């Protein structure tokens, strides 16, 4: 057995994980064409439709105090710190691919190293640390059952798995009971998640192993306010649990809250925390909810962890059992309440629950390994079942196709919007990767799912956009544009289907400030066309 303090392993693991993390991030997002074309993995394309405009609002725009560039004129409701830093790196001259991918890779590497260090120290066993890392990369769900139901087992199964380009289970969108939130796709799409979980696990480590470093607990917890609001709530749960459980440590924890104050001040002045806590039991399990359906849902999604995590807590040393209560609280609250308009966002509670819970599963497997005769076979068999779904789900990431987004200077539409004042607000006829968004300017009405899920009143904005584009007279259109504080309006042949554009009015009563016959985009200045109305 490898010793707990084996020096080579502590050196080799970060190097291997760093190399893999850099590959993973640059594989899913890169820049080509002399810096003018963004290559985005198809499975990350929708999420990046929110992240790229936010980054560019800091790098190419003037977004301070921050607003959501897909819903301007209101305080931002999204944890913006990670993307703000990326934006400032690009503003300083770092290419967007390096500015985004390097912190993303470092975040994953930090998280994995902390998983290894924490679990190894928690159980005083380095092999448990290794298993915990393996369980992080390869999720334990029974998604492989979905895979083999559509790809019957044969001699070609290994080749088929290697060439597979679709996730086995992608609930709720695919109709499967097994959700899409257990594979590496969540870390390639939500680039801030790895770093925020790393900060969160560091906070738990500091709380669990009290030392003079405990004075920074409040500072780390405060940073999560702007890094990841769900991670912040998780951090608060662990903080108060250790505060109650460690009386001798309370003075240090109270003093550490001074580090929380500056973060609270920044968040209070720049962020609109608008939690919509509602009772909605069952997470994403089938409705109407019943006990058998709920249990089936979690057996399918947790796999053998459903049984092994409780067993791991039972056989854990007393010092490790302290983690039972906060871990259980995470699982319970994620299944009872939703903290945003979209219940899907609760997946972060379960992702972190699995990070902690998998350490206890690893402990059980190491204990099983010591059983004579059947121990090694049983351990290897269970480990294979625990990781098979995640292993199969790795290849859709490897084999993903790319979607190319034309950026400045090859895209004249983006170049035009870059020439407008940074605080410009454009009424847009379509949502994703709008040239104004790539230029760091705000579009008035972003993709409905993004704006709705962040708690904005997207319905009112969509109705106003419809009324402006379909206005019957110039006077009506100008009045509505001015009341909405819109500076420019864009019309293109690719407008969203819910919009009905009165082309005759715009072509005859308005003078364009910009027209691109290749893309069909026309832009009108509100101040120039509506100054005398």
C-alpha positions as CSV (number, residue, x, y, z in Angstrom):
1,X,0.0,0.0,0.0
2,X,1.3,3.5,-0.9
3,X,2.2,5.5,2.1
4,X,0.1,8.5,3.0
5,X,3.0,10.9,2.6
6,X,4.5,9.4,-0.6
7,X,6.3,12.4,-2.2
8,X,6.2,11.2,-5.8
9,X,2.5,10.8,-5.9
10,X,1.9,14.3,-4.6
11,X,4.2,15.6,-7.4
12,X,2.9,13.4,-10.2
13,X,-0.9,13.8,-9.6
14,X,-1.0,17.6,-10.1
15,X,1.1,17.3,-13.3
16,X,-1.1,14.7,-14.8
17,X,-4.3,16.5,-13.8
18,X,-3.0,19.8,-15.1
19,X,-2.1,18.4,-18.5
20,X,-5.5,16.7,-18.7
21,X,-7.3,19.9,-17.6
22,X,-5.5,22.1,-20.1
23,X,-6.4,19.6,-22.9
24,X,-10.0,19.4,-21.8
25,X,-10.5,23.2,-21.7
26,X,-8.7,24.0,-25.0
27,X,-10.4,21.0,-26.6
28,X,-13.8,22.5,-25.9
29,X,-13.0,26.1,-26.6
30,X,-10.3,27.6,-28.9
31,X,-9.7,30.4,-31.3
32,X,-8.6,30.1,-34.9
33,X,-8.4,32.2,-38.1
34,X,-5.8,34.5,-36.7
35,X,-7.9,35.2,-33.7
36,X,-11.1,36.0,-35.6
37,X,-13.1,32.8,-35.2
38,X,-14.3,31.2,-32.0
39,X,-14.4,27.4,-32.0
40,X,-16.9,26.2,-29.4
41,X,-17.7,22.6,-28.7
42,X,-21.3,21.9,-29.6
43,X,-22.1,20.6,-26.1
44,X,-20.9,23.9,-24.7
45,X,-22.4,26.2,-27.3
46,X,-25.6,27.1,-25.4
47,X,-23.8,27.9,-22.1
48,X,-21.2,29.9,-23.8
49,X,-24.0,32.0,-25.3
50,X,-24.3,33.5,-21.9
51,X,-20.6,33.4,-20.8
52,X,-19.0,35.1,-23.9
53,X,-21.3,38.2,-23.7
54,X,-20.6,38.5,-20.0
55,X,-16.8,38.3,-20.5
56,X,-16.9,40.7,-23.4
57,X,-19.0,43.2,-21.5
58,X,-15.9,43.6,-19.2
59,X,-13.2,43.3,-21.9
60,X,-14.7,45.3,-24.8
61,X,-17.5,47.2,-23.0
62,X,-17.7,49.3,-19.8
63,X,-19.7,47.1,-17.5
64,X,-19.2,48.6,-14.0
65,X,-21.2,48.5,-11.8
66,X,-22.0,45.2,-13.6
67,X,-25.2,44.5,-15.4
68,X,-26.2,41.4,-17.2
69,X,-25.4,42.2,-20.8
70,X,-28.4,40.2,-22.0
71,X,-30.8,42.1,-19.7
72,X,-29.3,45.7,-19.1
73,X,-30.8,48.4,-17.0
74,X,-30.8,46.3,-13.8
75,X,-28.3,45.0,-11.3
76,X,-26.7,41.7,-12.3
77,X,-28.1,38.6,-10.6
78,X,-25.4,36.2,-11.8
79,X,-22.2,35.5,-9.9
80,X,-19.9,37.5,-12.1
81,X,-16.4,37.4,-10.5
82,X,-14.8,34.6,-12.6
83,X,-16.0,36.1,-15.9
84,X,-15.1,39.6,-14.8
85,X,-11.5,38.4,-14.2
86,X,-11.4,36.7,-17.6
87,X,-12.7,39.9,-19.2
88,X,-10.0,42.0,-17.6
89,X,-7.3,39.5,-18.7
90,X,-8.6,39.9,-22.3
91,X,-8.6,43.7,-21.9
92,X,-5.0,43.5,-20.8
93,X,-4.1,41.8,-24.1
94,X,-4.4,38.1,-23.2
95,X,-6.2,36.1,-26.0
96,X,-9.7,35.1,-25.0
97,X,-8.9,31.4,-25.4
98,X,-5.9,31.6,-23.0
99,X,-7.7,34.1,-20.7
100,X,-10.6,31.6,-20.3
101,X,-9.0,28.3,-20.5
102,X,-6.0,28.8,-18.2
103,X,-8.1,29.8,-15.1
104,X,-10.6,27.0,-16.0
105,X,-7.8,24.4,-16.1
106,X,-6.3,25.7,-12.9
107,X,-9.7,25.6,-11.2
108,X,-10.2,21.9,-12.1
109,X,-6.6,21.0,-11.1
110,X,-7.0,22.8,-7.8
111,X,-10.2,21.0,-7.1
112,X,-8.8,17.5,-7.9
113,X,-5.7,18.1,-5.8
114,X,-7.8,19.2,-2.9
115,X,-10.0,16.1,-3.3
116,X,-6.9,13.9,-3.1
117,X,-5.3,15.8,-0.2
118,X,-8.6,16.0,1.8
119,X,-9.7,12.4,1.4
120,X,-6.1,11.1,1.9
121,X,-5.8,13.0,5.2
122,X,-9.4,12.3,6.2
123,X,-8.8,8.5,6.1
124,X,-5.0,8.5,6.4
125,X,-4.8,6.5,3.2
126,X,-3.4,7.7,-0.1
127,X,-5.2,5.0,-2.1
128,X,-8.5,6.4,-0.9
129,X,-7.4,9.7,-2.2
130,X,-6.7,8.2,-5.6
131,X,-10.1,6.5,-5.7
132,X,-11.8,9.7,-4.7
133,X,-10.2,11.4,-7.7
134,X,-11.2,8.6,-10.1
135,X,-14.8,8.8,-8.8
136,X,-14.7,12.6,-9.5
137,X,-13.7,12.1,-13.1
138,X,-16.0,9.1,-13.8
139,X,-19.5,9.5,-12.4
140,X,-21.3,6.6,-10.7
141,X,-24.7,6.9,-12.4
142,X,-26.3,3.9,-14.1
143,X,-26.1,5.9,-17.4
144,X,-24.4,2.9,-19.0
145,X,-27.7,1.0,-18.8
146,X,-29.2,3.7,-21.1
147,X,-26.2,3.3,-23.4
148,X,-26.4,-0.5,-23.7
149,X,-30.2,-0.3,-24.2
150,X,-29.6,1.6,-27.4
151,X,-26.2,0.0,-28.2
152,X,-26.6,-3.7,-27.5
153,X,-23.5,-5.4,-26.2
154,X,-21.4,-7.0,-28.9
155,X,-17.8,-7.6,-30.0
156,X,-17.8,-4.1,-31.4
157,X,-18.9,-2.5,-28.1
158,X,-15.5,-1.2,-27.2
159,X,-15.0,0.4,-30.6
160,X,-18.6,1.9,-30.5
161,X,-17.9,3.4,-27.0
162,X,-14.6,5.0,-28.3
163,X,-16.4,6.5,-31.3
164,X,-19.6,7.5,-29.3
165,X,-20.5,11.2,-29.6
166,X,-23.7,11.4,-27.6
167,X,-24.2,11.2,-23.9
168,X,-26.0,8.0,-22.8
169,X,-28.4,9.9,-20.5
170,X,-29.2,13.6,-20.8
171,X,-32.3,14.1,-18.6
172,X,-34.5,15.9,-18.3
173,X,-34.1,17.0,-22.0
174,X,-33.7,13.5,-23.4
175,X,-36.5,12.0,-21.4
176,X,-34.2,9.8,-19.3
177,X,-34.5,9.6,-15.5
178,X,-30.7,10.0,-15.3
179,X,-29.8,13.6,-15.5
180,X,-27.1,15.4,-17.5
181,X,-25.3,16.8,-14.5
182,X,-22.9,14.1,-13.4
183,X,-20.3,14.1,-16.3
184,X,-17.4,16.4,-17.1
185,X,-19.7,18.5,-19.4
186,X,-20.8,20.6,-16.4
187,X,-17.2,21.7,-15.9
188,X,-16.4,22.5,-19.5
189,X,-19.7,24.4,-19.8
190,X,-19.8,26.2,-16.5
191,X,-16.2,27.3,-16.4
192,X,-16.4,28.9,-13.0
193,X,-17.7,25.7,-11.3
194,X,-14.3,24.0,-10.9
195,X,-12.7,27.0,-9.2
196,X,-15.7,27.7,-7.0
197,X,-15.8,24.1,-5.8
198,X,-12.0,24.2,-5.2
199,X,-12.5,27.3,-3.0
200,X,-15.4,25.6,-1.3
201,X,-13.5,22.4,-0.6
202,X,-10.6,24.4,0.7
203,X,-13.0,26.1,3.1
204,X,-14.3,22.6,4.3
205,X,-10.7,21.4,4.7
206,X,-9.7,24.4,6.8
207,X,-12.8,24.0,8.9
208,X,-12.3,20.2,9.4
209,X,-8.6,20.5,10.3
210,X,-8.5,23.5,12.6
211,X,-5.3,25.6,12.5
212,X,-4.1,29.2,12.3
213,X,-5.3,29.0,8.7
214,X,-8.8,29.1,10.0
215,X,-8.7,32.9,10.1
216,X,-9.1,32.9,6.3
217,X,-12.4,30.9,6.4
218,X,-14.6,34.0,6.3
219,X,-12.6,35.4,3.4
220,X,-13.0,32.3,1.3
221,X,-16.7,32.0,2.2
222,X,-17.2,35.6,1.2
223,X,-15.5,35.1,-2.2
224,X,-18.1,32.5,-3.0
225,X,-20.7,35.2,-3.0
226,X,-19.3,36.4,-6.3
227,X,-17.9,33.1,-7.6
228,X,-20.9,30.8,-7.2
229,X,-24.0,31.6,-5.1
230,X,-24.9,27.9,-4.7
231,X,-21.3,27.2,-3.4
232,X,-21.7,30.1,-1.0
233,X,-24.9,28.6,0.5
234,X,-23.1,25.2,0.8
235,X,-20.1,27.0,2.5
236,X,-22.5,28.7,5.0
237,X,-23.9,25.2,5.9
238,X,-20.5,23.8,6.6
239,X,-19.3,26.9,8.4
240,X,-22.2,26.9,10.9
241,X,-22.0,23.1,11.4
242,X,-18.4,23.4,12.4
243,X,-19.1,26.4,14.5
244,X,-21.6,24.4,16.4
245,X,-19.5,21.2,16.5
246,X,-16.2,22.8,17.5
247,X,-16.6,25.1,20.6
248,X,-12.9,25.6,21.0
249,X,-12.7,26.9,17.4
250,X,-15.5,29.4,17.6
251,X,-13.4,32.4,18.4
252,X,-11.2,31.9,15.3
253,X,-14.3,31.4,13.1
254,X,-15.9,34.6,14.5
255,X,-12.7,36.6,13.9
256,X,-12.5,35.1,10.3
257,X,-15.8,36.8,9.5
258,X,-13.9,40.1,9.2
259,X,-12.6,38.7,6.0
260,X,-16.2,38.2,4.8
261,X,-17.0,41.9,5.2
262,X,-15.4,43.3,2.1
263,X,-17.0,40.6,-0.1
264,X,-20.4,41.4,1.4
265,X,-19.9,45.1,0.8
266,X,-19.0,44.4,-2.9
267,X,-21.9,42.0,-3.4
268,X,-24.4,44.3,-1.7
269,X,-23.4,47.1,-4.1
270,X,-23.1,45.2,-7.3
271,X,-25.2,42.1,-7.1
272,X,-28.9,41.6,-6.7
273,X,-29.4,38.5,-4.6
274,X,-33.0,37.6,-5.3
275,X,-33.4,34.0,-4.1
276,X,-36.8,32.6,-4.9
277,X,-36.9,29.8,-2.3
278,X,-39.9,27.6,-3.0
279,X,-41.0,24.2,-1.7
280,X,-40.7,21.8,-4.6
281,X,-39.7,18.3,-3.4
282,X,-38.1,15.6,-5.6
283,X,-35.5,17.6,-7.6
284,X,-36.0,16.3,-11.2
285,X,-37.7,13.0,-10.3
286,X,-40.9,12.1,-12.0
287,X,-44.1,13.9,-10.9
288,X,-46.4,13.4,-9.2
289,X,-43.8,12.4,-6.6
290,X,-44.0,9.1,-4.8
291,X,-41.6,7.2,-2.6
292,X,-40.7,4.5,-5.0
293,X,-40.3,6.9,-7.9
294,X,-38.0,9.1,-5.8
295,X,-35.9,6.2,-4.7
296,X,-35.6,4.8,-8.2
297,X,-34.5,8.3,-9.5
298,X,-31.7,8.5,-7.0
299,X,-30.6,4.9,-7.4
300,X,-30.3,5.5,-11.2
301,X,-28.5,8.8,-10.7
302,X,-26.1,7.9,-7.9
303,X,-25.6,4.3,-8.9
304,X,-23.9,2.2,-6.3
305,X,-23.1,5.3,-4.4
306,X,-26.7,5.3,-3.2
307,X,-25.8,2.3,-1.1
308,X,-22.1,2.7,-0.5
309,X,-22.1,6.3,0.7
310,X,-24.3,5.5,3.7
311,X,-22.2,2.4,4.3
312,X,-19.1,4.5,4.1
313,X,-20.4,6.9,6.8
314,X,-21.2,4.0,9.0
315,X,-17.7,2.5,8.8
316,X,-15.9,5.8,8.8
317,X,-13.6,6.8,11.7
318,X,-15.1,9.1,14.2
319,X,-13.2,12.2,13.0
320,X,-14.6,11.7,9.5
321,X,-18.2,11.1,10.6
322,X,-18.4,14.9,11.4
323,X,-19.1,15.4,7.7
324,X,-22.3,13.3,7.8
325,X,-24.6,16.1,8.9
326,X,-23.7,18.9,6.5
327,X,-23.5,16.3,3.6
328,X,-27.0,15.1,4.5
329,X,-28.3,18.6,4.7
330,X,-27.0,19.3,1.2
331,X,-28.9,16.2,-0.1
332,X,-32.1,17.1,1.7
333,X,-32.4,20.8,0.9
334,X,-31.5,20.1,-2.8
335,X,-34.5,17.7,-2.8
336,X,-36.9,19.9,-1.0
337,X,-36.5,23.5,-2.1
338,X,-35.5,25.3,-5.3
339,X,-33.4,28.4,-4.9
340,X,-34.0,29.9,-8.4
341,X,-36.7,29.8,-11.0
342,X,-35.2,26.7,-12.5
343,X,-34.9,23.6,-10.3
344,X,-32.1,22.3,-12.5
345,X,-29.7,24.7,-10.8
346,X,-29.9,22.6,-7.6
347,X,-27.6,20.1,-9.3
348,X,-24.6,21.9,-7.7
349,X,-25.7,20.7,-4.2
350,X,-25.6,17.2,-5.4
351,X,-22.3,17.6,-7.3
352,X,-20.6,18.7,-4.1
353,X,-22.4,16.0,-2.1
354,X,-21.0,13.4,-4.4
355,X,-17.5,14.9,-4.1
356,X,-17.7,14.4,-0.3
357,X,-19.7,11.2,-0.5
358,X,-17.3,9.5,-2.9
359,X,-14.5,9.7,-0.4
360,X,-16.6,7.5,2.0
361,X,-17.4,5.1,-0.9
362,X,-13.6,4.8,-1.5
363,X,-13.1,4.0,2.2
364,X,-15.7,1.2,2.0
365,X,-14.0,-0.3,-1.1
366,X,-10.6,-0.3,0.6
367,X,-12.1,-2.1,3.6
368,X,-13.7,-4.6,1.2
369,X,-10.3,-5.2,-0.5
370,X,-8.9,-6.6,2.7
371,X,-11.5,-9.4,2.8
372,X,-9.8,-12.7,2.1
373,X,-10.3,-14.3,-1.3
374,X,-13.3,-12.4,-2.6
375,X,-12.2,-9.0,-1.4
376,X,-10.1,-7.9,-4.3
377,X,-12.5,-9.2,-6.9
378,X,-15.5,-7.6,-5.2
379,X,-13.6,-4.2,-4.9
380,X,-12.6,-4.2,-8.6
381,X,-16.1,-5.2,-9.8
382,X,-17.8,-2.5,-7.7
383,X,-15.2,0.1,-8.9
384,X,-15.9,-0.8,-12.5
385,X,-19.6,-0.5,-12.0
386,X,-19.1,2.9,-10.3
387,X,-17.0,4.3,-13.1
388,X,-18.4,2.7,-16.3
389,X,-21.0,5.3,-16.9
390,X,-18.5,8.1,-16.5
391,X,-16.0,6.3,-18.7
392,X,-18.6,6.0,-21.5
393,X,-19.6,9.7,-21.0
394,X,-16.0,10.8,-21.5
395,X,-16.0,10.0,-25.2
396,X,-18.9,12.3,-26.2
397,X,-16.7,15.1,-24.9
398,X,-13.6,13.8,-26.8
399,X,-15.6,13.3,-30.0
400,X,-17.7,16.5,-29.9
401,X,-18.0,18.6,-33.0
402,X,-17.4,22.4,-33.1
403,X,-19.5,25.4,-34.0
404,X,-17.7,28.3,-35.5
405,X,-18.6,31.8,-34.4
406,X,-17.1,34.6,-36.5
407,X,-15.6,37.4,-34.4
408,X,-13.9,40.7,-35.2
409,X,-12.1,41.6,-37.4
410,X,-13.5,39.0,-39.9
411,X,-17.1,39.8,-38.9
412,X,-17.9,43.4,-40.0
413,X,-21.0,43.4,-37.9
414,X,-19.0,42.9,-34.7
415,X,-16.5,45.6,-35.9
416,X,-19.3,48.0,-36.3
417,X,-20.7,47.5,-32.8
418,X,-17.2,47.9,-31.4
419,X,-17.3,51.4,-32.8
420,X,-20.3,52.3,-30.8
421,X,-20.0,53.8,-27.2
422,X,-19.3,51.0,-24.6
423,X,-22.6,51.6,-22.7
424,X,-24.7,51.3,-25.8
425,X,-27.9,49.2,-25.6
426,X,-29.1,47.5,-28.8
427,X,-32.5,46.1,-29.3
428,X,-31.8,42.7,-31.0
429,X,-33.8,40.6,-33.4
430,X,-32.0,37.4,-32.5
431,X,-30.4,35.9,-29.3
432,X,-27.3,33.7,-29.6
433,X,-23.9,35.2,-30.3
434,X,-25.3,38.5,-31.4
435,X,-22.5,40.7,-33.0
436,X,-23.3,43.3,-30.3
437,X,-22.7,40.8,-27.6
438,X,-19.4,39.7,-29.1
439,X,-18.5,43.4,-29.1
440,X,-19.2,43.7,-25.4
441,X,-22.3,45.8,-25.9
442,X,-25.6,45.1,-24.2
443,X,-28.6,43.6,-26.1
444,X,-31.9,44.5,-24.7
445,X,-33.6,41.1,-24.8
446,X,-31.4,38.0,-24.3
447,X,-32.2,34.4,-24.6
448,X,-35.4,33.7,-22.6
449,X,-34.0,30.7,-20.7
450,X,-31.0,32.7,-19.4
451,X,-33.0,35.8,-18.4
452,X,-35.9,33.8,-16.8
453,X,-33.6,31.4,-14.9
454,X,-31.7,34.3,-13.4
455,X,-35.0,35.8,-12.2
456,X,-35.5,38.6,-14.6
457,X,-38.9,39.6,-16.0
458,X,-38.2,38.4,-19.5
459,X,-41.9,38.3,-20.5
460,X,-42.3,42.0,-20.3
461,X,-39.2,42.6,-22.3
462,X,-40.2,40.2,-25.0
463,X,-43.6,41.8,-25.3
464,X,-42.0,45.3,-25.6
465,X,-39.6,44.0,-28.3
466,X,-42.6,42.5,-30.2
467,X,-44.4,45.9,-30.0
468,X,-41.4,47.9,-31.1
469,X,-40.6,45.7,-34.2
470,X,-44.3,45.6,-35.2
471,X,-45.0,49.3,-34.5
472,X,-47.4,50.8,-37.1
473,X,-45.9,54.3,-37.1
474,X,-42.5,56.0,-36.5
475,X,-43.9,58.0,-33.6
476,X,-45.0,54.8,-31.8
477,X,-41.7,53.0,-32.4
478,X,-39.6,56.0,-31.3
479,X,-41.7,56.5,-28.1
480,X,-41.3,52.9,-27.1
481,X,-37.6,52.9,-27.9
482,X,-36.9,56.0,-25.9
483,X,-39.0,54.8,-22.9
484,X,-36.9,51.6,-22.9
485,X,-33.6,53.5,-23.0
486,X,-32.6,51.7,-26.2
487,X,-29.9,53.4,-28.2
488,X,-29.9,51.3,-31.4
489,X,-32.3,48.8,-33.0
490,X,-31.0,46.0,-35.2
491,X,-33.0,44.1,-37.9
492,X,-31.8,41.0,-39.6
493,X,-33.3,38.1,-41.7
494,X,-32.5,35.7,-38.8
495,X,-34.9,37.2,-36.3
496,X,-36.5,35.0,-33.6
497,X,-39.7,33.5,-34.7
498,X,-41.8,35.3,-32.1
499,X,-41.0,38.6,-33.7
500,X,-43.0,40.1,-36.5
501,X,-41.1,42.9,-38.1
502,X,-42.9,45.8,-39.9
503,X,-40.3,45.9,-42.7
504,X,-42.2,48.6,-44.6
505,X,-42.1,51.0,-41.7
506,X,-38.4,50.5,-41.0
507,X,-37.3,50.7,-44.6
508,X,-39.2,53.8,-45.5
509,X,-39.4,55.9,-42.3
510,X,-36.0,55.2,-40.8
511,X,-32.5,56.0,-42.0
512,X,-30.0,53.2,-41.3
513,X,-26.7,53.9,-39.5
514,X,-25.2,50.6,-40.8
515,X,-26.1,48.0,-43.3
516,X,-24.4,44.8,-44.3
517,X,-25.7,43.3,-47.5
518,X,-23.8,40.1,-46.9
519,X,-25.4,39.3,-43.5
520,X,-28.6,41.3,-44.2
521,X,-28.2,43.2,-40.9
522,X,-29.4,46.8,-40.7
523,X,-28.9,49.0,-37.6
524,X,-30.8,52.2,-36.9
525,X,-29.7,54.9,-34.4
526,X,-32.6,56.0,-32.1
527,X,-31.1,59.4,-31.4
528,X,-30.6,60.2,-35.1
529,X,-34.0,58.9,-36.2
530,X,-36.1,60.0,-33.3
531,X,-34.5,63.3,-32.3
532,X,-37.5,65.5,-33.6
533,X,-40.2,63.2,-32.3
